Amino acid sequence: MSQLEERTLTCAACTAPFVAQVATSLNAVRSPAAREAALAGRLHHVDCPHCRAPHRVETTFGYMDVERGHWLAVFPPEELPYWGAREAVSHDSFWQVSDRAPMLWNFRATEMTLRCVFGLADLREKLLIWDSGLDDAIVEAWKLELEATEPALATDVLRFAGREGDEIIFAVGQDGHAVAAPWGRYTILRAQRGPLRARHPALFKGPFVDRRRLRA
Ligand SMILES: [Zn+2]
């Protein structure tokens, strides 16, 4: 079951207070609309009821999709510097939930992909990567390569945005402009998963599967 709570916000445009509903826990199987909203970049986006100004509510919540085998702990983007501690919390809370659950779930728990992300845009990116049938650790290793070869891509904001034919589209920078990279490069990197893992072991340890962890 998804769990929601009411949050009183202050509109950044008209300064009036308003109440928004946000999730503390989302179950994508029981709330497919929430998954669609996350993929469309609409999750936790609310308009001020007074002046219609759009707001995005960044908050801490759990995202679970047992059918697809995904369990993500979502934290606000400003908590990124504490990824080490948040990653530990994600890991512990996942196993606490699993330990309280019936045997069947315990069985499934070992097959779940556990991730920790910072912000709704990063949650969306993981869902898009998996929907395209890609391996997120390989995508992160690919970003390291792109950053090293294209200085313009050496930014904290470099996100997978989709596949178009023989190209993978990345959204770059705060404005999210699109940059295409050849799909063939992904398949080569995917075939080299073993050596890549040996080269960047931290990238494959999880739950924070993100190249930015290598910058600490
Ligand atoms: Zn307003």
Boltz pocket constraint, residues with backbone or C-beta under 6 A from the ligand:
constraints:
  - pocket:
      binder: B
      contacts: [[A, 11], [A, 12], [A, 13], [A, 14], [A, 15], [A, 16], [A, 48], [A, 49], [A, 50], [A, 51], [A, 52], [A, 53]]
      max_distance: 6.0
